[in-house]
């Protein structure tokens, strides 16, 4: 287990202790080794993810949220850990690969979806959490 404390969040990376209780998921999503991000008009570029509905599992939440936000079907879901905000809001981090990918036209759909080689600007929160989550996901893909 590794713990990282950033300004507003505490990230716990532990693939062995899977939380049953959580509020949301975030999905560092990759397609052909590129990072897939969605555009949030209020916050900027971010990993797909969102709130748990009812008693959903983290896998069901991840699949649903990624499909809703990006129209992408995902596979190879892996639990990486979680982060907790100062308000004790718990978000599970789930790695996934995409099965299909189509960049959505921002002029036709309110949120765009794009694949990047690295993290663009502006990022949703820009507190360093996105970079840390990305690094963890990349280590999962290419452990060395």
C-alpha positions in Angstrom: 0.0 0.0 0.0 1.2 3.5 -0.9 -0.4 6.7 0.4 0.0 10.2 -1.2 -1.3 13.4 0.3 -2.1 16.2 -2.0 -3.7 19.5 -1.1 -7.3 18.4 -1.1 -7.1 14.6 -1.5 -5.4 11.6 0.0 -4.7 8.9 -2.6 -4.3 5.3 -1.3 -2.9 2.8 -3.9 -3.7 -0.7 -2.8 -4.9 -3.3 -5.2 -5.5 -5.9 -2.5 -7.9 -4.1 -0.2 -11.0 -3.5 -2.4 -13.4 -1.1 -0.8 -17.1 -2.1 -0.7 -18.3 1.4 0.3 -17.5 4.2 -2.1 -19.1 7.3 -3.6 -17.7 7.4 -7.2 -15.2 6.0 -9.6 -12.6 7.5 -11.8 -11.3 5.6 -14.8 -7.8 6.2 -16.3 -8.8 4.9 -19.7 -6.4 3.9 -22.5 -6.9 3.1 -26.1 -3.9 2.1 -28.2 -1.7 3.4 -25.4 -3.3 6.9 -25.6 -5.1 8.5 -22.7 -8.8 9.0 -23.3 -10.2 12.1 -21.6 -13.6 13.8 -21.6 -14.2 17.5 -21.7 -16.2 19.0 -18.8 -17.3 22.5 -19.8 -17.1 23.7 -16.2 -13.8 22.1 -15.2 -11.7 21.1 -18.2 -10.3 17.7 -19.4 -10.8 14.8 -17.0 -10.8 11.1 -16.8 -14.2 9.5 -17.3 -16.0 8.6 -14.1 -18.8 9.6 -11.8 -21.2 8.8 -8.9 -22.3 5.4 -7.9 -26.0 4.7 -8.3 -27.7 2.6 -5.6 -25.7 -0.5 -4.6 -23.7 -0.7 -7.9 -20.4 -2.4 -7.8 -17.3 -0.4 -8.7 -17.2 -2.3 -12.0 -20.8 -1.5 -12.9 -20.3 2.1 -12.0 -17.2 2.3 -14.1 -18.8 0.7 -17.1 -21.9 2.8 -16.9 -20.1 6.1 -16.4 -17.5 5.6 -19.1 -20.3 4.7 -21.6 -22.4 7.7 -20.6 -19.5 10.2 -20.8 -17.6 8.9 -23.7 -19.7 6.3 -25.6 -16.7 3.9 -25.1 -17.1 0.3 -24.1 -14.4 -0.9 -21.7 -12.7 -4.1 -20.8 -9.9 -5.4 -18.5 -11.1 -3.4 -15.4 -8.6 -3.4 -12.6 -9.0 -1.9 -9.2 -6.0 0.3 -8.4 -6.9 2.0 -5.2 -9.0 5.0 -4.1 -8.8 8.6 -3.0 -10.5 10.5 -0.3 -11.3 14.2 -0.3 -11.2 16.4 2.8 -15.0 15.9 3.0 -14.4 12.1 3.3 -15.8 11.5 -0.3 -14.3 8.2 -1.5 -13.6 7.7 -5.2 -12.3 4.3 -6.4 -9.6 4.3 -9.2 -10.3 1.7 -11.9 -7.9 1.1 -14.8 -9.5 0.1 -18.1 -8.8 -0.5 -21.8 -11.3 0.6 -24.4 -12.9 -1.8 -26.9 -14.0 1.0 -29.3 -13.1 4.6 -29.6 -14.6 7.5 -31.6 -13.7 11.1 -30.9 -16.9 13.0 -30.4 -17.4 16.3 -32.2 -17.6 19.0 -29.5 -19.8 21.1 -31.8 -22.4 18.4 -31.9 -22.1 17.0 -28.4 -21.6 19.2 -25.3 -18.6 17.2 -24.1 -15.8 16.1 -26.4 -13.8 12.9 -26.0 -10.2 12.8 -27.2 -7.2 10.6 -27.0 -3.9 12.2 -25.9 -0.3 11.1 -25.6 0.0 13.1 -22.3 -2.2 15.1 -20.0 -3.5 18.3 -21.8 -4.4 21.7 -20.3 -6.6 22.7 -18.7 -7.2 19.7 -16.4 -10.3 19.4 -14.4 -8.8 19.9 -11.0 -5.1 20.5 -11.7 -4.0 19.6 -8.2 -1.6 16.9 -9.2 -4.0 14.1 -8.7 -4.6 13.5 -12.4 -0.8 13.1 -13.0 -0.4 10.7 -10.0 -3.4 8.6 -11.1 -2.0 8.5 -14.7 1.5 7.4 -13.5 -0.1 4.6 -11.4 -2.1 3.4 -14.3 0.9 3.4 -16.6 2.9 1.4 -14.1 0.1 -1.1 -14.0 0.2 -1.4 -17.8 4.0 -1.7 -17.9 5.3 -3.0 -14.6 9.1 -2.9 -14.5 
